[in-house]
Amino acid sequence: MTLDGVEFLRRFLLHVLPAGFVRIRYYGLLANRYRAQNLERCRALLGATTPIAAVPSGPEATEPRPRDANERGRCPVCGVGQLVVVSSLAPVAELDLAVRAPITRDTS
């Protein structure tokens, strides 16, 4: 399927919410309250196995591993691949919530 630029942008912008609207994310199969139960049920219906956690948990996960010359530049979480730090973000100070309040509109 090929779309011209105007039609692509029109279809893309159908998914953008207007200013002042908030996306609701707590419904459906992946709602937080029942996510684990729903995923377990889906796996059972599909005959799939439960996935293995990618990040180790427990006391061994908090202890830093010794790093040799070959491990420099590797991802500190999974240890696979080449990690290139492009930039680091400074910590964010307390936010002024009055500035980020939704815009109210008089619809009368």
C-alpha positions as CSV (number, residue, x, y, z in Angstrom):
1,M,0.0,0.0,0.0
2,T,1.4,3.4,-1.0
3,L,0.1,6.7,0.5
4,D,1.0,10.2,-0.5
5,G,2.3,12.5,2.2
6,V,-1.0,14.3,2.9
7,E,-3.0,11.1,3.3
8,F,-0.3,9.6,5.6
9,L,-0.3,12.7,7.8
10,R,-4.1,12.7,7.9
11,R,-4.2,9.1,9.1
12,F,-1.3,9.7,11.5
13,L,-3.0,12.7,13.1
14,L,-6.2,10.8,13.7
15,H,-4.3,9.2,16.6
16,V,-3.2,12.5,18.2
17,L,-5.3,13.9,21.0
18,P,-6.3,17.5,21.1
19,A,-4.7,19.8,23.7
20,G,-6.3,19.4,27.2
21,F,-7.4,15.7,26.6
22,V,-5.8,12.9,28.6
23,R,-5.3,9.4,27.2
24,I,-6.9,6.7,29.4
25,R,-4.7,3.6,29.8
26,Y,-6.4,1.5,32.4
27,Y,-8.7,-0.6,30.4
28,G,-8.4,-3.7,28.1
29,L,-6.3,-6.8,28.4
30,L,-3.2,-5.0,29.6
31,A,-4.9,-3.0,32.3
32,N,-2.6,-2.9,35.4
33,R,-5.0,-4.5,37.8
34,Y,-5.5,-7.7,35.8
35,R,-2.4,-7.7,33.5
36,A,-0.7,-10.7,35.1
37,Q,-3.8,-12.8,35.1
38,N,-4.7,-11.9,31.5
39,L,-1.2,-12.6,30.2
40,E,-1.2,-15.9,32.0
41,R,-4.6,-16.8,30.5
42,C,-3.4,-15.7,27.0
43,R,-0.3,-17.9,27.3
44,A,-2.4,-20.8,28.5
45,L,-4.8,-20.5,25.5
46,L,-1.9,-20.2,23.1
47,G,0.1,-23.0,24.7
48,A,3.1,-20.8,25.3
49,T,5.5,-21.0,28.2
50,T,6.1,-18.1,30.6
51,P,9.0,-15.9,29.6
52,I,12.2,-15.9,31.6
53,A,13.0,-12.6,33.2
54,A,15.7,-10.7,31.3
55,V,17.0,-8.8,34.4
56,P,18.1,-10.9,37.3
57,S,16.5,-10.2,40.7
58,G,17.7,-10.8,44.2
59,P,20.9,-9.9,46.0
60,E,23.2,-10.8,43.1
61,A,21.5,-8.3,40.9
62,T,22.4,-5.4,43.2
63,E,26.1,-6.2,43.4
64,P,28.1,-4.8,40.6
65,R,30.0,-7.3,38.5
66,P,33.7,-6.9,38.1
67,R,34.5,-5.4,34.7
68,D,37.5,-6.2,32.7
69,A,38.8,-4.5,29.6
70,N,36.6,-6.6,27.3
71,E,33.4,-5.6,29.1
72,R,33.9,-1.8,28.8
73,G,31.2,-0.3,26.6
74,R,28.8,-3.2,27.2
75,C,25.2,-2.7,28.5
76,P,25.3,-2.7,32.3
77,V,21.9,-4.4,32.5
78,C,22.1,-7.3,30.1
79,G,25.8,-7.4,29.3
80,V,25.1,-7.8,25.6
81,G,25.8,-5.4,22.7
82,Q,27.8,-2.2,22.5
83,L,26.7,0.7,24.7
84,V,27.4,4.1,23.5
85,V,26.5,7.0,25.8
86,V,25.3,9.9,23.6
87,S,24.3,12.2,26.5
88,S,23.2,12.2,30.1
89,L,20.1,14.0,31.4
90,A,20.4,16.0,34.6
91,P,17.9,15.2,37.4
92,V,14.7,17.1,37.2
93,A,13.8,19.5,40.0
94,E,10.4,19.5,41.5
95,L,7.8,20.3,38.9
96,D,5.4,23.2,39.2
97,L,2.1,21.4,38.7
98,A,0.2,24.6,38.1
99,V,2.1,25.1,34.9
100,R,1.2,21.6,33.6
101,A,-2.5,21.8,34.5
102,P,-4.9,21.0,31.7
103,I,-6.3,23.8,29.7
104,T,-9.9,24.5,30.6
105,R,-12.2,25.6,27.8
106,D,-15.6,27.3,28.2
107,T,-17.9,25.2,25.9
108,S,-21.1,27.1,26.7
